[in-house]
Amino acid sequence: MPYVVDFVQVSTEGLESSPVAEALAGLRANEARYFRNKYSHVFTVEPASDATEAVDWVHRILKDERDIVIASRPLEATAFEVDGIRMAYVFYESGLSINVMYTIAEAGKRAVGFKLSEGMDLPVELATRFKFARQKSKLAGTIRGSFFVIKGEY
């Protein structure tokens, strides 16, 4: 069942099994606030087991583009379209969040973003491939992030 992410009253609902559940909930709320403010979009998530299409799409892009397989278990996911951009998010038990931004128009921006919750270790499958920049968030503390540009068609 879809869950509307509240960025005022941050909840760990659906993320309780993560060792960094509070930080991951803050990261998820940070994304919800961004989409509400920028696009007036209500950010909803559902259990990854109910959002297999979104999870599979993200995992396919990771595998095809960079031969990356995420070891952590996906907890929640969402997929939606806003302002001509197809978006997908997967939140993992380790505290990792992966998003795909895929502009539908030809020659638009298309990228995969990685965000690490405060307190989580750098996933071994990403450690040697990406450099992570730090950013501060009132909701999520210190977020480490990186990305790569998608070259294929999905």
Backbone bond lengths (Angstrom), bond angles and torsions (degrees), N, CA, C in turn:
res aa  C-N    CA-C-N  psi(-1)  N-CA   C-N-CA  omega(-1)  CA-C   N-CA-C  phi
1 M - - - 1.449 - - 1.533 108.86 -
2 P 1.320 118.18 129.16 1.468 120.96 -179.13 1.533 112.16 -60.75
3 Y 1.308 114.72 147.12 1.455 123.07 -177.84 1.527 108.14 -126.85
4 V 1.329 117.37 122.97 1.464 122.17 177.45 1.524 107.96 -77.24
5 V 1.318 116.35 122.93 1.460 121.49 -178.10 1.526 108.84 -79.75
6 D 1.330 115.55 121.77 1.457 123.11 -179.66 1.528 107.80 -95.15
7 F 1.323 117.30 122.70 1.458 120.17 179.68 1.520 112.40 -97.17
8 V 1.328 116.73 2.93 1.460 120.41 174.77 1.531 109.27 -96.09
9 Q 1.324 115.94 -51.93 1.466 122.45 175.52 1.531 107.12 -105.47
10 V 1.315 116.64 88.36 1.470 122.08 -174.91 1.530 109.42 -69.41
11 S 1.326 114.96 130.03 1.463 122.02 -178.06 1.521 110.57 -123.70
12 T 1.321 116.23 147.02 1.463 121.61 176.31 1.523 111.57 -90.36
13 E 1.324 117.55 10.15 1.461 121.39 -178.84 1.530 110.62 -50.87
14 G 1.334 115.95 127.14 1.455 122.45 179.42 1.517 114.06 86.28
15 L 1.323 116.58 -10.53 1.461 121.14 -176.32 1.527 112.61 -117.15
16 E 1.317 116.68 7.85 1.463 121.74 -171.39 1.523 114.37 -57.03
17 S 1.320 118.71 -29.08 1.473 120.63 -177.13 1.535 112.92 -78.18
18 S 1.315 117.64 -8.06 1.461 120.90 179.17 1.527 109.96 -76.79
19 P 1.340 117.38 137.42 1.465 119.08 176.32 1.537 112.58 -67.86
20 V 1.318 117.36 -15.23 1.468 122.53 176.90 1.532 109.26 -120.76
21 A 1.326 116.17 43.61 1.471 121.92 -172.97 1.525 112.74 -56.04
22 E 1.335 117.76 -42.49 1.465 119.47 -177.73 1.529 111.27 -67.01
23 A 1.322 116.81 -41.83 1.467 120.13 178.45 1.530 110.70 -67.18
24 L 1.329 117.11 -40.24 1.465 120.73 178.24 1.524 110.48 -65.72
25 A 1.326 117.34 -38.63 1.466 120.81 176.28 1.526 110.32 -63.27
26 G 1.337 117.41 -38.60 1.460 121.29 176.19 1.518 111.48 -64.91
27 L 1.321 116.67 -39.89 1.470 121.43 177.71 1.525 110.23 -63.60
28 R 1.322 115.91 -44.95 1.471 120.95 178.19 1.534 110.16 -62.06
29 A 1.317 117.56 -42.52 1.468 121.88 178.73 1.525 110.85 -65.28
30 N 1.320 116.98 -36.19 1.465 121.88 177.35 1.531 110.35 -60.48
31 E 1.330 116.69 -42.92 1.467 121.12 177.13 1.528 110.35 -64.60
32 A 1.328 116.67 -42.07 1.466 121.03 179.29 1.526 111.25 -60.65
33 R 1.319 116.01 -42.72 1.466 120.21 179.25 1.531 110.81 -63.84
34 Y 1.325 116.46 -43.04 1.463 121.19 179.15 1.533 110.71 -57.39
35 F 1.324 117.93 -49.95 1.466 120.67 -176.91 1.521 112.06 -70.05
36 R 1.317 118.03 -30.98 1.470 120.50 176.27 1.528 109.56 -68.02
37 N 1.319 116.63 -46.67 1.461 120.68 -176.83 1.527 112.68 -71.51
38 K 1.317 118.45 -42.04 1.469 121.55 -174.90 1.529 112.46 -81.81
39 Y 1.343 117.62 -39.78 1.466 120.91 -172.55 1.534 114.62 -122.58
40 S 1.324 118.49 1.07 1.474 122.43 -173.49 1.524 110.80 55.99
41 H 1.308 115.95 33.48 1.469 122.50 -179.12 1.523 109.38 -98.65
42 V 1.332 116.20 133.09 1.459 121.61 176.07 1.525 107.55 -85.78
43 F 1.323 116.23 116.82 1.468 123.55 -175.67 1.524 109.19 -83.25
44 T 1.313 116.00 114.44 1.463 121.21 178.41 1.518 109.15 -119.28
45 V 1.317 115.96 149.59 1.455 122.65 176.72 1.521 108.18 -130.47
46 E 1.320 115.54 163.91 1.455 120.71 173.86 1.521 107.91 -143.68
47 P 1.327 116.55 164.33 1.465 118.48 177.79 1.524 110.09 -54.09
48 A 1.332 115.77 141.06 1.464 120.55 -178.86 1.526 111.64 -56.53
49 S 1.320 116.96 -31.72 1.470 120.64 179.41 1.525 111.95 -66.13
50 D 1.328 117.52 -22.24 1.469 122.05 177.44 1.534 111.99 -96.07
51 A 1.327 116.82 -10.40 1.465 121.51 -176.89 1.522 109.83 -118.82
52 T 1.318 116.01 44.31 1.471 120.31 -174.54 1.527 112.37 -62.53
53 E 1.317 117.85 -32.03 1.467 120.00 179.57 1.528 110.87 -62.48
54 A 1.330 116.61 -44.51 1.466 120.92 178.94 1.528 110.75 -66.43
55 V 1.322 117.23 -45.72 1.464 121.69 -179.86 1.527 110.14 -61.87
56 D 1.322 116.90 -45.49 1.462 121.06 -179.52 1.533 111.55 -62.73
57 W 1.341 117.01 -39.21 1.461 121.32 179.61 1.537 110.41 -63.07
58 V 1.321 116.39 -47.39 1.460 121.30 178.85 1.529 110.08 -62.24
59 H 1.321 116.96 -47.21 1.466 120.39 -178.81 1.527 112.06 -64.16
60 R 1.328 117.37 -36.36 1.465 120.81 178.18 1.523 111.01 -64.38
61 I 1.327 116.51 -44.22 1.464 120.52 178.60 1.527 110.30 -62.52
62 L 1.326 118.46 -44.49 1.461 121.73 178.48 1.526 111.32 -59.32
63 K 1.319 115.89 -44.99 1.466 121.14 -177.90 1.531 111.02 -68.44
64 D 1.333 116.57 -48.50 1.465 120.72 -177.01 1.529 112.88 -67.90
65 E 1.316 117.19 -40.60 1.462 121.26 -174.49 1.526 112.98 -80.29
66 R 1.332 117.32 -40.97 1.467 120.45 -171.85 1.530 114.11 -135.24
67 D 1.326 117.45 7.62 1.467 122.54 -178.66 1.537 111.18 54.34
68 I 1.329 115.47 44.29 1.462 122.12 179.87 1.523 108.77 -104.39
69 V 1.321 115.46 131.31 1.459 122.70 172.46 1.522 106.43 -123.39
70 I 1.313 117.19 120.73 1.462 122.46 -178.32 1.525 108.91 -80.45
71 A 1.331 116.16 127.29 1.460 121.47 -177.05 1.528 112.35 -78.54
72 S 1.307 117.45 -30.55 1.464 121.51 -176.56 1.524 111.63 -71.18
73 R 1.317 115.48 151.99 1.467 121.96 179.98 1.530 110.67 -78.21
74 P 1.349 117.57 129.43 1.466 119.27 175.01 1.534 110.08 -70.68
75 L 1.325 115.87 133.32 1.466 120.51 179.25 1.523 111.65 -99.90
76 E 1.323 116.22 -46.17 1.459 121.44 -177.39 1.511 109.99 -139.78
77 A 1.328 114.84 157.59 1.462 120.11 178.37 1.517 109.71 -153.89
78 T 1.325 114.04 164.21 1.451 121.37 175.25 1.528 108.51 -155.98
79 A 1.300 115.88 154.28 1.465 122.17 173.63 1.520 106.96 -145.08
80 F 1.327 115.63 139.07 1.453 120.56 -179.29 1.522 108.69 -160.90
81 E 1.317 115.29 168.43 1.453 121.07 175.42 1.517 108.25 -120.73
82 V 1.329 115.16 134.28 1.448 120.44 179.01 1.524 108.62 -145.07
83 D 1.324 117.03 128.69 1.464 123.16 175.30 1.535 112.67 53.33
84 G 1.338 116.21 40.56 1.462 120.71 177.90 1.519 114.94 78.22
85 I 1.330 116.14 13.17 1.464 121.61 -179.20 1.527 108.79 -120.78
86 R 1.316 115.20 127.41 1.469 120.30 173.39 1.533 106.66 -86.78
87 M 1.307 116.34 124.90 1.460 122.44 -178.26 1.523 109.54 -118.52
88 A 1.313 116.15 146.57 1.456 121.96 171.98 1.522 107.73 -145.17
89 Y 1.316 115.78 141.72 1.458 122.75 177.69 1.519 108.49 -130.80
90 V 1.326 115.47 140.98 1.461 121.49 170.76 1.525 106.67 -130.89
91 F 1.331 115.40 129.17 1.458 122.51 178.38 1.526 107.41 -108.96
92 Y 1.345 116.06 126.20 1.457 122.24 -172.58 1.532 112.03 -106.18
93 E 1.312 114.98 155.56 1.460 122.22 -179.03 1.532 112.31 -57.15
94 S 1.320 117.73 -33.48 1.469 122.09 -178.98 1.528 112.93 -66.58
95 G 1.347 116.97 -19.55 1.463 121.93 -174.81 1.517 112.24 109.78
96 L 1.331 116.46 -0.64 1.457 122.65 178.84 1.528 110.41 -78.55
97 S 1.311 115.47 141.71 1.466 122.12 171.52 1.522 107.05 -124.58
98 I 1.331 116.13 129.66 1.456 120.93 176.31 1.516 107.89 -119.74
99 N 1.339 115.92 133.16 1.452 119.46 175.77 1.518 109.29 -127.17
100 V 1.317 114.67 148.19 1.457 122.16 173.59 1.513 107.50 -116.86
101 M 1.330 115.72 125.92 1.457 122.83 174.86 1.527 105.36 -111.72
102 Y 1.319 116.20 116.77 1.458 120.22 -173.46 1.523 108.79 -132.13
103 T 1.329 115.81 98.33 1.460 120.46 178.88 1.526 108.81 -66.15
104 I 1.297 117.14 129.91 1.461 122.27 -175.63 1.527 111.36 -70.88
105 A 1.320 117.31 -37.17 1.469 120.84 -179.94 1.524 110.58 -65.84
106 E 1.338 115.15 146.35 1.470 120.65 176.91 1.525 110.12 -55.88
107 A 1.310 116.66 144.91 1.466 124.23 177.07 1.524 113.36 61.39
108 G 1.329 116.82 21.32 1.458 120.35 176.59 1.521 110.97 -84.72
109 K 1.313 115.95 175.78 1.464 120.94 178.66 1.526 109.62 -72.48
110 R 1.326 114.53 135.09 1.464 121.04 178.05 1.519 107.66 -143.82
111 A 1.316 116.62 120.15 1.460 119.68 -175.88 1.518 111.33 -153.70
112 V 1.325 114.51 159.83 1.453 123.08 172.25 1.520 106.67 -111.98
113 G 1.323 116.34 129.65 1.458 120.99 178.43 1.514 110.98 -114.23
114 F 1.318 115.50 143.51 1.461 122.52 176.91 1.516 107.78 -118.23
115 K 1.322 116.99 134.62 1.460 120.92 173.48 1.524 107.61 -132.26
116 L 1.327 114.65 134.76 1.456 121.77 -179.26 1.516 108.95 -107.59
117 S 1.326 116.38 127.24 1.457 121.12 177.78 1.523 110.07 -66.14
118 E 1.321 115.36 150.27 1.456 120.39 176.97 1.530 109.35 -58.92
119 G 1.331 115.56 133.21 1.462 120.62 177.10 1.518 115.50 93.83
120 M 1.321 117.68 -9.73 1.469 119.13 179.63 1.518 110.29 -90.09
121 D 1.330 115.09 152.36 1.457 120.70 174.68 1.519 109.66 -77.71
122 L 1.317 115.73 153.01 1.464 121.41 176.14 1.528 108.40 -66.98
123 P 1.341 118.19 122.85 1.473 119.96 -179.94 1.523 110.94 -59.84
124 V 1.324 116.01 134.46 1.460 121.67 -176.81 1.529 111.19 -58.51
125 E 1.333 117.51 -33.57 1.467 120.54 -178.69 1.535 112.95 -71.02
126 L 1.334 117.39 -12.48 1.468 121.45 178.97 1.528 112.46 -113.15
127 A 1.313 117.66 -17.74 1.464 123.31 -169.52 1.522 114.02 -55.56
128 T 1.315 118.66 -44.80 1.462 120.20 -175.94 1.524 113.05 -91.51
129 R 1.322 117.46 -5.04 1.464 120.77 -174.06 1.520 114.55 -100.45
130 F 1.334 117.22 -23.82 1.462 120.52 -172.43 1.515 111.22 -136.89
131 K 1.324 115.33 149.83 1.457 122.17 168.86 1.521 106.23 -101.08
132 F 1.313 116.05 139.11 1.457 121.12 -176.32 1.516 110.64 -111.66
133 A 1.328 115.33 127.91 1.459 122.03 175.61 1.525 108.65 -91.36
134 R 1.295 116.39 153.16 1.475 121.40 179.82 1.526 110.07 -102.01
135 Q 1.323 114.23 143.36 1.463 120.33 172.40 1.516 107.79 -141.01
136 K 1.306 116.16 150.04 1.460 122.24 179.71 1.520 109.85 -96.86
137 S 1.325 115.17 143.18 1.459 121.89 176.88 1.515 108.62 -139.17
138 K 1.324 116.86 135.30 1.467 119.89 176.65 1.527 110.98 -63.73
139 L 1.315 116.55 -32.60 1.463 120.28 -178.47 1.524 113.38 -84.95
140 A 1.333 117.27 -32.13 1.463 120.31 -170.84 1.526 114.49 -117.85
141 G 1.311 118.69 2.92 1.457 119.64 -177.45 1.520 110.28 73.07
142 T 1.328 116.58 -135.95 1.465 121.26 178.39 1.520 108.98 -92.42
143 I 1.316 115.65 121.54 1.464 122.39 178.47 1.521 106.80 -106.83
144 R 1.323 116.60 134.45 1.461 120.70 171.22 1.518 106.96 -103.61
145 G 1.323 116.80 133.34 1.457 120.21 -175.68 1.512 113.39 -138.13
146 S 1.328 114.83 155.05 1.450 123.10 175.08 1.524 107.89 -154.50
147 F 1.338 116.22 173.55 1.470 119.47 179.83 1.511 109.77 -160.19
148 F 1.327 115.00 168.59 1.463 121.09 167.70 1.509 108.49 -143.92
149 V 1.332 115.62 152.91 1.457 122.60 -179.31 1.523 108.95 -83.21
150 I 1.328 115.68 135.84 1.466 121.87 178.07 1.528 108.20 -82.87
151 K 1.309 115.51 130.62 1.475 120.47 -179.12 1.523 112.35 -101.38
152 G 1.322 118.04 -29.65 1.475 121.85 -176.72 1.506 113.30 -84.94
153 E 1.322 115.20 179.87 1.468 122.82 178.03 1.526 108.89 -105.58
154 Y 1.318 115.14 127.92 1.459 119.73 -179.12 1.516 109.65 -133.25
